Amino acid sequence: MTLRRTQPAHSAVLKFTLAGVLTVAWAAVLGATSAAQAAPPGPECANVSAQTCALAARLGRGVNLGDIYDPPQEGDWGQKMQPEFIDLATKHFKTVRLPVRWSNHASLDAAATLDEGFARRVDASIEALLARGVVVIVNVHHYNQLHGSALHRGESEVAPEVVEARFLNIWRQLAERYKNKPDRLIFELLNEPHDKLDGEPWNVLLRKALAVVRSSNPNRTVMIGPSSWGHPKDLPRLRLPADKHLIVSFHTYDPFAFTHQGAEWLPAKFPAGQPCCDATQHAQAVAPIEAAYQWSVKAGVPVHLGEFGTLNRAPMEARAAWARIMRDAAERRGIGWTYWGLVGGFGLWDAPRRQWHEPLRAALLD
């Protein structure tokens, strides 16, 4: 997520959703210990490798460990990584997405040399997650200057001429750092490209970044999302390189006025207390997922619903109703998902009280 859901002064986003129907035989893949054990692919895997097809099928139900490593500094948004978060995420979900703001933990020059202390803390979380057998997605999150967005409070500004080089060098270091990790570690190039990167600029940059990754990770599965904040409406503008190890990630928070009700950081204010979901809201929620699925089948590339969630200013029963609609819509189309998020203002887990937000948890997991 790029619209930080738990802290003030962030930009608005629009989102959407994609998919790929899996055969009954794929059920065996979901529980397989090796991503290489793939059933015959459906049309959404026509243009990817058997390894990536199997890994896409394995993603299943997942969660974001957001607001932890993606603030400007750890703790800025009320959370620091806890062993309990690793336990909860891996006990209840098959996939964990780990958003990381690497750009604010790297030298300000073109080399973007990573802060080793910060990197080792992220390493420890990745190792702990992989040790539990889940799929892990690690990304570059909140590099606002790359998008041309306003910087967050505490985010470092760099010379404009080194912004892109830093992005590529961050990936050069990450790819080398994690090149020997299991196939269950997926690289996601950039969270929600937008603004300056909308359309063709993102197509150009993603090719450069993928080439950097491929120099040390020729066969690792990489996730790439469309521009316009990862919204499926930009899928027609996404031009993927000829690469057999790609999954396309998309995000949706539709209907936005419902999921972001009470968000104080938005320029547009949506009143809190809105219910969900009438026929119109239901259609708005499901439409992006269906659009993503149709794109996936046509493109022959699997998709993943990387983010969806509701701010905690919405009534809990309404949050649960929307989450169940989203879960069902994705799963009926064979799309894995990672809910935003485990903790924070959109969270499933009430960290101070150490209890689940019910019935939201049940809507996603029961």
Secondary structure, DSSP 8 states (H G I E B T S, - for coil): --S-SSSSS--------B-----TTHHHHHT-S-TT------GGGTTS-HHHHHHHHH--EEEE--SSBSSSSTTTTS----HHHHHHHHHH-SEEEE-B-GGGGB-SSTT--B-HHHHHHHHHHHHHHHHTT-EEEEE----HHHHT----TT-----GGGHHHHHHHHHHHHHHHTTTS-TTEEEE--SS--GGGTTHHHHHHHHHHHHHHHTT-TT--EEE--HHHH-GGGGGG----S-SSEEEEEE---SHHHHTTT-TTSSS---S------HHHHHHHHHHHHHHHHHHHHHT--EEEEE----TTS-HHHHHHHHHHHHHHHHHTT-EEEES-SSSTT-SEETTTTEE-TTHHHHHH-
